[in-house]
Amino acid sequence: MISVGARDQRGDATVEAVLVTPVLIFLIMLVIQFGLWYHASHVAEAAAQEGASAARVESATADDGRARAQEFMTSAAPELVNGLTVTATRDADVARVEVDGTIHSLLPGFTLHVHGQAQSPVERFRPDQP
């Protein structure tokens, strides 16, 4: 025989599962989104470092650094970053490269930006001082 208290609780587990499942899925997608952003940030930073290394060579230009950073992003994360922008500058002393973009979003209306920058002294011949 079913008691009155047990009859009132039938279906509670189903209702709880229906209410909790979307929240759980959202949290899992949020963790995955953060992981993608973290990875993309590190790839952007590495691309900026590669670009700065290419631009700092004695006979190189800022365009060499920009091209190397774009090549690195294309090979390391071809579809991870949208709207990729690479800027490179070089003067007599410093080569600087910046990489910017946004990552693909798993969550609607949720946009995360990535930024990487690196700078390095320009290689050049400096004669010995007497």
N, CA, C and O atoms as a Tinker XYZ file with bonds, in Angstrom:
   520  protein
     1  N      0.835000   -1.175000    0.000000    73     2
     2  CA     0.000000    0.000000    0.000000    64     1     3
     3  C      0.883000    1.242000    0.000000    63     2     4     5
     4  O      1.886000    1.296000    0.711000    81     3
     5  N      0.508000    2.242000   -0.800000    73     3     6
     6  CA     1.290000    3.465000   -0.928000    64     5     7
     7  C      0.756000    4.474000    0.081000    63     6     8     9
     8  O     -0.445000    4.726000    0.176000    81     7
     9  N      1.688000    5.033000    0.821000    73     7    10
    10  CA     1.265000    6.035000    1.796000    64     9    11
    11  C      1.009000    7.366000    1.091000    63    10    12    13
    12  O      1.458000    7.570000   -0.037000    81    11
    13  N      0.305000    8.251000    1.739000    73    11    14
    14  CA    -0.055000    9.545000    1.169000    64    13    15
    15  C      1.191000   10.386000    0.920000    63    14    16    17
    16  O      1.254000   11.085000   -0.092000    81    15
    17  N      2.185000   10.346000    1.807000    73    15    18
    18  CA     3.420000   11.125000    1.652000    64    17    19
    19  C      4.212000   10.684000    0.439000    63    18    20    21
    20  O      4.783000   11.529000   -0.250000    81    19
    21  N      4.269000    9.393000    0.152000    73    19    22
    22  CA     5.007000    8.882000   -1.001000    64    21    23
    23  C      4.293000    9.257000   -2.298000    63    22    24    25
    24  O      4.946000    9.529000   -3.306000    81    23
    25  N      2.969000    9.273000   -2.283000    73    23    26
    26  CA     2.211000    9.613000   -3.493000    64    25    27
    27  C      2.465000   11.074000   -3.886000    63    26    28    29
    28  O      2.494000   11.380000   -5.078000    81    27
    29  N      2.644000   11.958000   -2.948000    73    27    30
    30  CA     2.872000   13.375000   -3.234000    64    29    31
    31  C      4.251000   13.635000   -3.837000    63    30    32    33
    32  O      4.462000   14.690000   -4.437000    81    31
    33  N      5.189000   12.710000   -3.695000    73    31    34
    34  CA     6.546000   12.920000   -4.181000    64    33    35
    35  C      6.814000   12.242000   -5.518000    63    34    36    37
    36  O      7.933000   12.332000   -6.023000    81    35
    37  N      5.851000   11.579000   -6.102000    73    35    38
    38  CA     6.059000   10.934000   -7.391000    64    37    39
    39  C      6.303000   11.994000   -8.465000    63    38    40    41
    40  O      5.555000   12.967000   -8.569000    81    39
    41  N      7.365000   11.795000   -9.270000    73    39    42
    42  CA     7.697000   12.727000  -10.342000    64    41    43
    43  C      8.619000   13.842000   -9.926000    63    42    44    45
    44  O      9.050000   14.626000  -10.772000    81    43
    45  N      8.939000   13.941000   -8.644000    73    43    46
    46  CA     9.843000   14.997000   -8.187000    64    45    47
    47  C     11.235000   14.854000   -8.799000    63    46    48    49
    48  O     11.859000   15.854000   -9.156000    81    47
    49  N     11.716000   13.643000   -8.922000    73    47    50
    50  CA    13.049000   13.425000   -9.499000    64    49    51
    51  C     13.079000   13.865000  -10.953000    63    50    52    53
    52  O     14.075000   14.433000  -11.402000    81    51
    53  N     12.020000   13.618000  -11.691000    73    51    54
    54  CA    11.956000   14.022000  -13.090000    64    53    55
    55  C     11.945000   15.542000  -13.214000    63    54    56    57
    56  O     12.636000   16.101000  -14.066000    81    55
    57  N     11.181000   16.198000  -12.387000    73    55    58
    58  CA    11.124000   17.657000  -12.412000    64    57    59
    59  C     12.483000   18.242000  -12.042000    63    58    60    61
    60  O     12.944000   19.194000  -12.672000    81    59
    61  N     13.114000   17.685000  -11.037000    73    59    62
    62  CA    14.441000   18.168000  -10.638000    64    61    63
    63  C     15.447000   17.985000  -11.767000    63    62    64    65
    64  O     16.248000   18.884000  -12.024000    81    63
    65  N     15.423000   16.844000  -12.442000    73    63    66
    66  CA    16.341000   16.589000  -13.556000    64    65    67
    67  C     16.089000   17.560000  -14.700000    63    66    68    69
    68  O     17.037000   18.047000  -15.317000    81    67
    69  N     14.835000   17.844000  -14.988000    73    67    70
    70  CA    14.501000   18.775000  -16.063000    64    69    71
    71  C     14.982000   20.185000  -15.730000    63    70    72    73
    72  O     15.407000   20.918000  -16.623000    81    71
    73  N     14.922000   20.566000  -14.479000    73    71    74
    74  CA    15.363000   21.901000  -14.085000    64    73    75
    75  C     16.884000   22.016000  -13.973000    63    74    76    77
    76  O     17.440000   23.073000  -14.268000    81    75
    77  N     17.550000   20.968000  -13.558000    73    75    78
    78  CA    18.992000   21.014000  -13.319000    64    77    79
    79  C     19.801000   20.776000  -14.591000    63    78    80    81
    80  O     20.895000   21.324000  -14.725000    81    79
    81  N     19.298000   19.979000  -15.523000    73    79    82
    82  CA    20.056000   19.616000  -16.724000    64    81    83
    83  C     20.480000   20.834000  -17.548000    63    82    84    85
    84  O     21.647000   20.892000  -17.935000    81    83
    85  N     19.621000   21.806000  -17.842000    73    83    86
    86  CA    20.085000   22.972000  -18.616000    64    85    87
    87  C     21.177000   23.771000  -17.895000    63    86    88    89
    88  O     22.096000   24.288000  -18.530000    81    87
    89  N     21.070000   23.864000  -16.598000    73    87    90
    90  CA    22.092000   24.576000  -15.829000    64    89    91
    91  C     23.423000   23.832000  -15.910000    63    90    92    93
    92  O     24.474000   24.451000  -16.078000    81    91
    93  N     23.378000   22.531000  -15.794000    73    91    94
    94  CA    24.587000   21.718000  -15.886000    64    93    95
    95  C     25.220000   21.822000  -17.276000    63    94    96    97
    96  O     26.439000   21.947000  -17.394000    81    95
    97  N     24.403000   21.770000  -18.317000    73    95    98
    98  CA    24.923000   21.908000  -19.680000    64    97    99
    99  C     25.533000   23.291000  -19.882000    63    98   100   101
   100  O     26.592000   23.403000  -20.498000    81    99
   101  N     24.896000   24.339000  -19.381000    73    99   102
   102  CA    25.441000   25.690000  -19.474000    64   101   103
   103  C     26.794000   25.787000  -18.778000    63   102   104   105
   104  O     27.717000   26.399000  -19.314000    81   103
   105  N     26.927000   25.199000  -17.605000    73   103   106
   106  CA    28.198000   25.247000  -16.883000    64   105   107
   107  C     29.295000   24.488000  -17.635000    63   106   108   109
   108  O     30.442000   24.934000  -17.671000    81   107
   109  N     28.951000   23.357000  -18.227000    73   107   110
   110  CA    29.936000   22.603000  -19.011000    64   109   111
   111  C     30.378000   23.423000  -20.220000    63   110   112   113
   112  O     31.570000   23.481000  -20.524000    81   111
   113  N     29.431000   24.058000  -20.914000    73   111   114
   114  CA    29.785000   24.888000  -22.067000    64   113   115
   115  C     30.617000   26.089000  -21.649000    63   114   116   117
   116  O     31.502000   26.515000  -22.391000    81   115
   117  N     30.347000   26.638000  -20.477000    73   115   118
   118  CA    31.128000   27.763000  -19.968000    64   117   119
   119  C     32.571000   27.349000  -19.699000    63   118   120   121
   120  O     33.493000   28.107000  -19.999000    81   119
   121  N     32.781000   26.173000  -19.144000    73   119   122
   122  CA    34.130000   25.663000  -18.897000    64   121   123
   123  C     34.865000   25.436000  -20.214000    63   122   124   125
   124  O     36.040000   25.781000  -20.338000    81   123
   125  N     34.181000   24.859000  -21.191000    73   123   126
   126  CA    34.799000   24.638000  -22.502000    64   125   127
   127  C     35.128000   25.976000  -23.164000    63   126   128   129
   128  O     36.194000   26.118000  -23.761000    81   127
   129  N     34.235000   26.950000  -23.067000    73   127   130
   130  CA    34.478000   28.279000  -23.637000    64   129   131
   131  C     35.698000   28.929000  -23.002000    63   130   132   133
   132  O     36.518000   29.524000  -23.702000    81   131
   133  N     35.825000   28.821000  -21.695000    73   131   134
   134  CA    36.985000   29.384000  -21.014000    64   133   135
   135  C     38.264000   28.677000  -21.466000    63   134   136   137
   136  O     39.296000   29.323000  -21.648000    81   135
   137  N     38.202000   27.367000  -21.649000    73   135   138
   138  CA    39.368000   26.624000  -22.124000    64   137   139
   139  C     39.788000   27.065000  -23.520000    63   138   140   141
   140  O     40.980000   27.197000  -23.797000    81   139
   141  N     38.817000   27.294000  -24.402000    73   139   142
   142  CA    39.129000   27.800000  -25.741000    64   141   143
   143  C     39.764000   29.182000  -25.681000    63   142   144   145
   144  O     40.729000   29.457000  -26.394000    81   143
   145  N     39.225000   30.050000  -24.832000    73   143   146
   146  CA    39.789000   31.394000  -24.684000    64   145   147
   147  C     41.211000   31.329000  -24.138000    63   146   148   149
   148  O     42.091000   32.047000  -24.614000    81   147
   149  N     41.439000   30.491000  -23.161000    73   147   150
   150  CA    42.766000   30.354000  -22.553000    64   149   151
   151  C     43.771000   29.867000  -23.594000    63   150   152   153
   152  O     44.878000   30.398000  -23.684000    81   151
   153  N     43.395000   28.873000  -24.370000    73   151   154
   154  CA    44.269000   28.353000  -25.420000    64   153   155
   155  C     44.536000   29.421000  -26.485000    63   154   156   157
   156  O     45.680000   29.612000  -26.897000    81   155
   157  N     43.499000   30.110000  -26.925000    73   155   158
   158  CA    43.650000   31.143000  -27.952000    64   157   159
   159  C     44.532000   32.293000  -27.455000    63   158   160   161
   160  O     45.307000   32.854000  -28.229000    81   159
   161  N     44.423000   32.641000  -26.190000    73   159   162
   162  CA    45.279000   33.694000  -25.628000    64   161   163
   163  C     46.741000   33.296000  -25.677000    63   162   164   165
   164  O     47.605000   34.112000  -25.998000    81   163
   165  N     47.015000   32.041000  -25.356000    73   163   166
   166  CA    48.403000   31.577000  -25.403000    64   165   167
   167  C     48.922000   31.474000  -26.834000    63   166   168   169
   168  O     50.093000   31.758000  -27.085000    81   167
   169  N     48.085000   31.080000  -27.756000    73   167   170
   170  CA    48.497000   31.018000  -29.158000    64   169   171
   171  C     48.759000   32.432000  -29.683000    63   170   172   173
   172  O     49.724000   32.638000  -30.419000    81   171
   173  N     47.927000   33.403000  -29.324000    73   171   174
   174  CA    48.135000   34.789000  -29.747000    64   173   175
   175  C     49.434000   35.343000  -29.167000    63   174   176   177
   176  O     50.170000   36.053000  -29.851000    81   175
   177  N     49.711000   35.022000  -27.920000    73   175   178
   178  CA    50.963000   35.470000  -27.292000    64   177   179
   179  C     52.169000   34.843000  -27.986000    63   178   180   181
   180  O     53.166000   35.522000  -28.230000    81   179
   181  N     52.084000   33.553000  -28.304000    73   179   182
   182  CA    53.177000   32.877000  -29.002000    64   181   183
   183  C     53.375000   33.447000  -30.403000    63   182   184   185
   184  O     54.510000   33.587000  -30.859000    81   183
   185  N     52.279000   33.777000  -31.090000    73   183   186
   186  CA    52.386000   34.374000  -32.424000    64   185   187
   187  C     53.067000   35.736000  -32.350000    63   186   188   189
   188  O     53.890000   36.069000  -33.203000    81   187
   189  N     52.725000   36.523000  -31.334000    73   187   190
   190  CA    53.370000   37.827000  -31.164000    64   189   191
   191  C     54.871000   37.656000  -30.898000    63   190   192   193
   192  O     55.684000   38.417000  -31.421000    81   191
   193  N     55.230000   36.673000  -30.098000    73   191   194
   194  CA    56.643000   36.425000  -29.824000    64   193   195
   195  C     57.382000   35.977000  -31.076000    63   194   196   197
   196  O     58.512000   36.403000  -31.319000    81   195
   197  N     56.750000   35.120000  -31.870000    73   195   198
   198  CA    57.355000   34.681000  -33.137000    64   197   199
   199  C     57.540000   35.876000  -34.066000    63   198   200   201
   200  O     58.581000   36.013000  -34.710000    81   199
   201  N     56.537000   36.731000  -34.134000    73   199   202
   202  CA    56.627000   37.912000  -34.991000    64   201   203
   203  C     57.714000   38.874000  -34.545000    63   202   204   205
   204  O     58.447000   39.420000  -35.370000    81   203
   205  N     57.819000   39.081000  -33.236000    73   203   206
   206  CA    58.868000   39.965000  -32.714000    64   205   207
   207  C     60.249000   39.376000  -32.982000    63   206   208   209
   208  O     61.185000   40.112000  -33.293000    81   207
   209  N     60.380000   38.076000  -32.866000    73   207   210
   210  CA    61.671000   37.431000  -33.160000    64   209   211
   211  C     62.046000   37.601000  -34.624000    63   210   212   213
   212  O     63.216000   37.804000  -34.947000    81   211
   213  N     61.058000   37.518000  -35.514000    73   211   214
   214  CA    61.341000   37.690000  -36.941000    64   213   215
   215  C     61.650000   39.146000  -37.283000    63   214   216   217
   216  O     62.481000   39.415000  -38.150000    81   215
   217  N     60.990000   40.082000  -36.612000    73   215   218
   218  CA    61.180000   41.506000  -36.916000    64   217   219
   219  C     62.451000   42.080000  -36.314000    63   218   220   221
   220  O     62.914000   43.132000  -36.754000    81   219
   221  N     63.019000   41.425000  -35.336000    73   219   222
   222  CA    64.188000   41.987000  -34.655000    64   221   223
   223  C     65.500000   41.689000  -35.359000    63   222   224   225
   224  O     66.524000   42.283000  -35.021000    81   223
   225  N     65.492000   40.784000  -36.329000    73   223   226
   226  CA    66.713000   40.438000  -37.055000    64   225   227
   227  C     67.237000   41.683000  -37.760000    63   226   228   229
   228  O     66.459000   42.531000  -38.196000    81   227
   229  N     68.540000   41.786000  -37.867000    73   227   230
   230  CA    69.179000   43.008000  -38.371000    64   229   231
   231  C     68.647000   43.459000  -39.731000    63   230   232   233
   232  O     68.415000   44.653000  -39.924000    81   231
   233  N     68.452000   42.563000  -40.656000    73   231   234
   234  CA    68.022000   42.954000  -41.999000    64   233   235
   235  C     66.505000   42.849000  -42.192000    63   234   236   237
   236  O     66.036000   43.005000  -43.320000    81   235
   237  N     65.736000   42.598000  -41.161000    73   235   238
   238  CA    64.287000   42.401000  -41.274000    64   237   239
   239  C     63.536000   43.729000  -41.195000    63   238   240   241
   240  O     64.104000   44.778000  -40.891000    81   239
   241  N     62.231000   43.639000  -41.484000    73   239   242
   242  CA    61.352000   44.801000  -41.389000    64   241   243
   243  C     60.159000   44.446000  -40.505000    63   242   244   245
   244  O     59.996000   43.298000  -40.091000    81   243
   245  N     59.335000   45.443000  -40.227000    73   243   246
   246  CA    58.122000   45.207000  -39.446000    64   245   247
   247  C     57.181000   44.273000  -40.205000    63   246   248   249
   248  O     56.474000   43.475000  -39.591000    81   247
   249  N     57.168000   44.367000  -41.536000    73   247   250
   250  CA    56.311000   43.482000  -42.337000    64   249   251
   251  C     56.730000   42.021000  -42.204000    63   250   252   253
   252  O     55.885000   41.128000  -42.263000    81   251
   253  N     58.029000   41.770000  -42.026000    73   251   254
   254  CA    58.489000   40.397000  -41.801000    64   253   255
   255  C     57.910000   39.848000  -40.492000    63   254   256   257
   256  O     57.489000   38.693000  -40.432000    81   255
   257  N     57.892000   40.664000  -39.469000    73   255   258
   258  CA    57.319000   40.250000  -38.190000    64   257   259
   259  C     55.828000   40.018000  -38.275000    63   258   260   261
   260  O     55.312000   39.049000  -37.717000    81   259
   261  N     55.121000   40.917000  -38.981000    73   259   262
   262  CA    53.682000   40.768000  -39.144000    64   261   263
   263  C     53.357000   39.501000  -39.927000    63   262   264   265
   264  O     52.445000   38.758000  -39.563000    81   263
   265  N     54.095000   39.258000  -40.994000    73   263   266
   266  CA    53.863000   38.061000  -41.805000    64   265   267
   267  C     54.130000   36.790000  -41.015000    63   266   268   269
   268  O     53.384000   35.819000  -41.142000    81   267
   269  N     55.177000   36.778000  -40.202000    73   267   270
   270  CA    55.502000   35.588000  -39.405000    64   269   271
   271  C     54.427000   35.327000  -38.357000    63   270   272   273
   272  O     54.051000   34.178000  -38.128000    81   271
   273  N     53.930000   36.383000  -37.721000    73   271   274
   274  CA    52.877000   36.208000  -36.712000    64   273   275
   275  C     51.590000   35.684000  -37.354000    63   274   276   277
   276  O     50.934000   34.808000  -36.788000    81   275
   277  N     51.223000   36.204000  -38.519000    73   275   278
   278  CA    50.028000   35.710000  -39.207000    64   277   279
   279  C     50.207000   34.260000  -39.645000    63   278   280   281
   280  O     49.279000   33.457000  -39.546000    81   279
   281  N     51.395000   33.932000  -40.125000    73   279   282
   282  CA    51.680000   32.553000  -40.527000    64   281   283
   283  C     51.574000   31.606000  -39.331000    63   282   284   285
   284  O     51.044000   30.501000  -39.453000    81   283
   285  N     52.075000   32.038000  -38.186000    73   283   286
   286  CA    52.005000   31.220000  -36.977000    64   285   287
   287  C     50.557000   30.995000  -36.561000    63   286   288   289
   288  O     50.174000   29.874000  -36.226000    81   287
   289  N     49.749000   32.055000  -36.581000    73   287   290
   290  CA    48.339000   31.918000  -36.210000    64   289   291
   291  C     47.601000   31.007000  -37.187000    63   290   292   293
   292  O     46.743000   30.226000  -36.777000    81   291
   293  N     47.924000   31.100000  -38.458000    73   291   294
   294  CA    47.273000   30.264000  -39.463000    64   293   295
   295  C     47.620000   28.796000  -39.274000    63   294   296   297
   296  O     46.773000   27.925000  -39.471000    81   295
   297  N     48.862000   28.518000  -38.892000    73   295   298
   298  CA    49.255000   27.119000  -38.717000    64   297   299
   299  C     48.866000   26.561000  -37.352000    63   298   300   301
   300  O     48.531000   25.381000  -37.247000    81   299
   301  N     48.903000   27.373000  -36.315000    73   299   302
   302  CA    48.634000   26.873000  -34.960000    64   301   303
   303  C     47.140000   26.829000  -34.625000    63   302   304   305
   304  O     46.686000   25.912000  -33.940000    81   303
   305  N     46.386000   27.799000  -35.098000    73   303   306
   306  CA    44.959000   27.861000  -34.768000    64   305   307
   307  C     44.196000   28.447000  -35.949000    63   306   308   309
   308  O     43.722000   29.580000  -35.871000    81   307
   309  N     44.069000   27.695000  -37.041000    73   307   310
   310  CA    43.495000   28.270000  -38.253000    64   309   311
   311  C     42.046000   28.746000  -38.132000    63   310   312   313
   312  O     41.665000   29.706000  -38.802000    81   311
   313  N     41.238000   28.107000  -37.304000    73   311   314
   314  CA    39.833000   28.490000  -37.208000    64   313   315
   315  C     39.407000   28.882000  -35.800000    63   314   316   317
   316  O     38.213000   29.006000  -35.524000    81   315
   317  N     40.359000   29.075000  -34.921000    73   315   318
   318  CA    40.028000   29.393000  -33.533000    64   317   319
   319  C     39.734000   30.873000  -33.338000    63   318   320   321
   320  O     38.834000   31.231000  -32.578000    81   319
   321  N     40.480000   31.733000  -34.014000    73   319   322
   322  CA    40.372000   33.173000  -33.803000    64   321   323
   323  C     39.731000   33.830000  -35.023000    63   322   324   325
   324  O     40.153000   33.608000  -36.158000    81   323
   325  N     38.705000   34.643000  -34.769000    73   323   326
   326  CA    38.034000   35.413000  -35.818000    64   325   327
   327  C     38.567000   36.839000  -35.812000    63   326   328   329
   328  O     39.056000   37.316000  -34.788000    81   327
   329  N     38.477000   37.510000  -36.935000    73   327   330
   330  CA    38.844000   38.926000  -36.997000    64   329   331
   331  C     40.274000   39.169000  -36.572000    63   330   332   333
   332  O     40.549000   40.113000  -35.832000    81   331
   333  N     41.175000   38.343000  -37.023000    73   331   334
   334  CA    42.583000   38.448000  -36.621000    64   333   335
   335  C     43.187000   39.738000  -37.154000    63   334   336   337
   336  O     43.073000   40.052000  -38.339000    81   335
   337  N     43.831000   40.480000  -36.261000    73   335   338
   338  CA    44.543000   41.698000  -36.617000    64   337   339
   339  C     45.947000   41.603000  -36.054000    63   338   340   341
   340  O     46.133000   41.394000  -34.855000    81   339
   341  N     46.930000   41.757000  -36.920000    73   339   342
   342  CA    48.330000   41.729000  -36.502000    64   341   343
   343  C     48.954000   43.058000  -36.878000    63   342   344   345
   344  O     48.934000   43.453000  -38.044000    81   343
   345  N     49.507000   43.749000  -35.891000    73   343   346
   346  CA    50.216000   45.000000  -36.155000    64   345   347
   347  C     51.657000   44.841000  -35.704000    63   346   348   349
   348  O     51.934000   44.244000  -34.663000    81   347
   349  N     52.556000   45.374000  -36.485000    73   347   350
   350  CA    53.979000   45.282000  -36.168000    64   349   351
   351  C     54.626000   46.632000  -36.410000    63   350   352   353
   352  O     54.334000   47.312000  -37.394000    81   351
   353  N     55.499000   47.004000  -35.510000    73   351   354
   354  CA    56.283000   48.225000  -35.664000    64   353   355
   355  C     57.739000   47.899000  -35.355000    63   354   356   357
   356  O     58.050000   46.975000  -34.604000    81   355
   357  N     58.605000   48.681000  -35.953000    73   355   358
   358  CA    60.034000   48.489000  -35.715000    64   357   359
   359  C     60.703000   49.835000  -35.906000    63   358   360   361
   360  O     60.502000   50.516000  -36.911000    81   359
   361  N     61.498000   50.199000  -34.924000    73   359   362
   362  CA    62.328000   51.392000  -35.072000    64   361   363
   363  C     63.784000   50.974000  -34.895000    63   362   364   365
   364  O     64.097000   49.788000  -34.995000    81   363
   365  N     64.660000   51.906000  -34.640000    73   363   366
   366  CA    66.090000   51.586000  -34.546000    64   365   367
   367  C     66.413000   50.722000  -33.326000    63   366   368   369
   368  O     67.442000   50.046000  -33.302000    81   367
   369  N     65.552000   50.740000  -32.328000    73   367   370
   370  CA    65.871000   50.035000  -31.080000    64   369   371
   371  C     64.958000   48.866000  -30.747000    63   370   372   373
   372  O     65.417000   47.880000  -30.170000    81   371
   373  N     63.675000   48.949000  -31.095000    73   371   374
   374  CA    62.703000   47.956000  -30.626000    64   373   375
   375  C     61.807000   47.484000  -31.765000    63   374   376   377
   376  O     61.361000   48.276000  -32.595000    81   375
   377  N     61.551000   46.175000  -31.787000    73   375   378
   378  CA    60.547000   45.579000  -32.670000    64   377   379
   379  C     59.386000   45.142000  -31.793000    63   378   380   381
   380  O     59.583000   44.495000  -30.765000    81   379
   381  N     58.161000   45.503000  -32.208000    73   379   382
   382  CA    56.973000   45.205000  -31.401000    64   381   383
   383  C     55.886000   44.628000  -32.295000    63   382   384   385
   384  O     55.638000   45.132000  -33.390000    81   383
   385  N     55.237000   43.563000  -31.819000    73   383   386
   386  CA    54.147000   42.914000  -32.565000    64   385   387
   387  C     52.963000   42.712000  -31.624000    63   386   388   389
   388  O     53.132000   42.284000  -30.482000    81   387
   389  N     51.761000   43.025000  -32.116000    73   387   390
   390  CA    50.534000   42.811000  -31.356000    64   389   391
   391  C     49.564000   41.986000  -32.200000    63   390   392   393
   392  O     49.408000   42.220000  -33.399000    81   391
   393  N     48.922000   41.023000  -31.556000    73   391   394
   394  CA    47.942000   40.142000  -32.202000    64   393   395
   395  C     46.626000   40.290000  -31.449000    63   394   396   397
   396  O     46.579000   40.136000  -30.228000    81   395
   397  N     45.556000   40.590000  -32.185000    73   395   398
   398  CA    44.226000   40.754000  -31.588000    64   397   399
   399  C     43.205000   39.952000  -32.378000    63   398   400   401
   400  O     43.384000   39.696000  -33.569000    81   399
   401  N     42.136000   39.561000  -31.703000    73   399   402
   402  CA    41.041000   38.861000  -32.361000    64   401   403
   403  C     39.988000   38.444000  -31.356000    63   402   404   405
   404  O     40.089000   38.752000  -30.168000    81   403
   405  N     38.985000   37.745000  -31.838000    73   403   406
   406  CA    37.941000   37.187000  -30.978000    64   405   407
   407  C     37.853000   35.696000  -31.259000    63   406   408   409
   408  O     38.202000   35.240000  -32.348000    81   407
   409  N     37.389000   34.945000  -30.281000    73   407   410
   410  CA    37.295000   33.503000  -30.468000    64   409   411
   411  C     35.863000   33.114000  -30.796000    63   410   412   413
   412  O     34.920000   33.855000  -30.521000    81   411
   413  N     35.722000   31.936000  -31.391000    73   411   414
   414  CA    34.393000   31.400000  -31.664000    64   413   415
   415  C     33.650000   31.226000  -30.346000    63   414   416   417
   416  O     34.225000   30.783000  -29.352000    81   415
   417  N     32.394000   31.570000  -30.345000    73   415   418
   418  CA    31.608000   31.486000  -29.121000    64   417   419
   419  C     30.697000   30.263000  -29.143000    63   418   420   421
   420  O     29.986000   30.020000  -30.118000    81   419
   421  N     30.731000   29.507000  -28.066000    73   419   422
   422  CA    29.810000   28.397000  -27.886000    64   421   423
   423  C     28.492000   28.874000  -27.297000    63   422   424   425
   424  O     27.452000   28.236000  -27.467000    81   423
   425  N     28.549000   29.993000  -26.609000    73   423   426
   426  CA    27.372000   30.544000  -25.948000    64   425   427
   427  C     26.879000   31.765000  -26.723000    63   426   428   429
   428  O     27.671000   32.674000  -26.971000    81   427
   429  N     25.630000   31.826000  -27.108000    73   427   430
   430  CA    25.121000   32.958000  -27.879000    64   429   431
   431  C     25.282000   34.278000  -27.130000    63   430   432   433
   432  O     24.984000   34.378000  -25.940000    81   431
   433  N     25.760000   35.288000  -27.857000    73   431   434
   434  CA    25.914000   36.610000  -27.270000    64   433   435
   435  C     27.109000   36.754000  -26.354000    63   434   436   437
   436  O     27.218000   37.755000  -25.645000    81   435
   437  N     27.998000   35.797000  -26.345000    73   435   438
   438  CA    29.146000   35.797000  -25.439000    64   437   439
   439  C     30.405000   35.907000  -26.290000    63   438   440   441
   440  O     30.778000   34.943000  -26.958000    81   439
   441  N     31.064000   37.059000  -26.281000    73   439   442
   442  CA    32.238000   37.289000  -27.102000    64   441   443
   443  C     33.457000   37.507000  -26.211000    63   442   444   445
   444  O     33.424000   38.320000  -25.288000    81   443
   445  N     34.517000   36.783000  -26.491000    73   443   446
   446  CA    35.757000   36.945000  -25.742000    64   445   447
   447  C     36.862000   37.378000  -26.698000    63   446   448   449
   448  O     37.014000   36.822000  -27.786000    81   447
   449  N     37.626000   38.372000  -26.278000    73   447   450
   450  CA    38.722000   38.895000  -27.076000    64   449   451
   451  C     40.037000   38.279000  -26.605000    63   450   452   453
   452  O     40.210000   37.973000  -25.425000    81   451
   453  N     40.948000   38.107000  -27.540000    73   451   454
   454  CA    42.292000   37.650000  -27.211000    64   453   455
   455  C     43.275000   38.710000  -27.681000    63   454   456   457
   456  O     43.051000   39.393000  -28.680000    81   455
   457  N     44.357000   38.830000  -26.946000    73   455   458
   458  CA    45.382000   39.824000  -27.256000    64   457   459
   459  C     46.739000   39.248000  -26.871000    63   458   460   461
   460  O     46.904000   38.676000  -25.793000    81   459
   461  N     47.678000   39.405000  -27.745000    73   459   462
   462  CA    49.048000   39.004000  -27.450000    64   461   463
   463  C     49.981000   40.088000  -27.932000    63   462   464   465
   464  O     49.769000   40.670000  -28.996000    81   463
   465  N     50.999000   40.359000  -27.166000    73   463   466
   466  CA    51.969000   41.368000  -27.577000    64   465   467
   467  C     53.353000   40.951000  -27.137000    63   466   468   469
   468  O     53.536000   40.291000  -26.114000    81   467
   469  N     54.321000   41.353000  -27.938000    73   467   470
   470  CA    55.713000   41.058000  -27.612000    64   469   471
   471  C     56.587000   42.147000  -28.215000    63   470   472   473
   472  O     56.276000   42.715000  -29.262000    81   471
   473  N     57.661000   42.415000  -27.542000    73   471   474
   474  CA    58.633000   43.345000  -28.079000    64   473   475
   475  C     60.029000   42.849000  -27.742000    63   474   476   477
   476  O     60.242000   42.130000  -26.766000    81   475
   477  N     60.965000   43.253000  -28.577000    73   475   478
   478  CA    62.322000   42.763000  -28.420000    64   477   479
   479  C     63.277000   43.799000  -28.986000    63   478   480   481
   480  O     62.936000   44.507000  -29.933000    81   479
   481  N     64.477000   43.893000  -28.409000    73   479   482
   482  CA    65.455000   44.837000  -28.966000    64   481   483
   483  C     65.904000   44.381000  -30.360000    63   482   484   485
   484  O     66.048000   43.186000  -30.619000    81   483
   485  N     66.120000   45.339000  -31.235000    73   483   486
   486  CA    66.547000   45.062000  -32.599000    64   485   487
   487  C     68.027000   44.680000  -32.588000    63   486   488   489
   488  O     68.845000   45.307000  -31.914000    81   487
   489  N     68.347000   43.636000  -33.352000    73   487   490
   490  CA    69.730000   43.219000  -33.480000    64   489   491
   491  C     70.435000   44.193000  -34.424000    63   490   492   493
   492  O     69.922000   44.512000  -35.496000    81   491
   493  N     71.595000   44.652000  -34.022000    73   491   494
   494  CA    72.396000   45.506000  -34.877000    64   493   495
   495  C     73.843000   45.481000  -34.416000    63   494   496   497
   496  O     74.147000   45.177000  -33.263000    81   495
   497  N     74.701000   45.801000  -35.324000    73   495   498
   498  CA    76.116000   45.819000  -35.002000    64   497   499
   499  C     76.446000   47.089000  -34.215000    63   498   500   501
   500  O     76.095000   48.199000  -34.615000    81   499
   501  N     77.114000   46.898000  -33.112000    73   499   502
   502  CA    77.551000   48.031000  -32.293000    64   501   503
   503  C     79.048000   47.895000  -32.086000    63   502   504   505
   504  O     79.511000   46.970000  -31.418000    81   503
   505  N     79.794000   48.811000  -32.658000    73   503   506
   506  CA    81.237000   48.694000  -32.519000    64   505   507
   507  C     81.674000   48.865000  -31.065000    63   506   508   509
   508  O     81.004000   49.520000  -30.267000    81   507
   509  N     82.812000   48.260000  -30.748000    73   507   510
   510  CA    83.347000   48.384000  -29.391000    64   509   511
   511  C     83.707000   49.836000  -29.112000    63   510   512   513
   512  O     84.232000   50.545000  -29.971000    81   511
   513  N     83.418000   50.246000  -27.924000    73   511   514
   514  CA    83.776000   51.591000  -27.491000    64   513   515
   515  C     85.179000   51.577000  -26.896000    63   514   516   517
   516  O     85.484000   50.713000  -26.074000    81   515
   517  N     86.033000   52.507000  -27.288000    73   515   518
   518  CA    87.399000   52.495000  -26.725000    64   517   519
   519  C     87.443000   52.906000  -25.273000    63   518   520
   520  O     88.517000   52.941000  -24.674000    81   519
